Amino acid sequence: MSVLDKSLPHFFFSSSSQETVAGGGNNLSTFQRQYLSSCVEDAMEEHCHEMRMFMYKVEYDMVRGFQLQREELQHLLREYAVNEGLVAEVQRLRRENQELRKYF
């Protein structure tokens, strides 16, 4: 009995199938390969699906984090940025002060 034979459940082996293997037949060996290939394919498909979902969630979390960071940065820039109206008023008041100094 080969390693592949040991990995399959016992009901796959009957006395006639053992005779086929012992007699040099290729039917059981082909069946074993197809069965194992199917099992591996199913397991890999499930694993790949889980990995895709994990990567999707990681990407979503990253994008959401960047969005929150951008919103916070925009808020801080608005809060601490130079107010153009105030700058214009300060310049106007400086000119006014210079004009008043001329007379006093």
Secondary structure, 3 states (H helix, E strand, C coil): CCHHHHHCCHHHCCHHHHHHHHCCCCHHHHHHHHHHHHHHHHHHHHHHHHHHHHHHHHHHHHHHHHHHHHHHHHHHHHHHCCCHHHHHHHHHHHHHHHHHHHHC
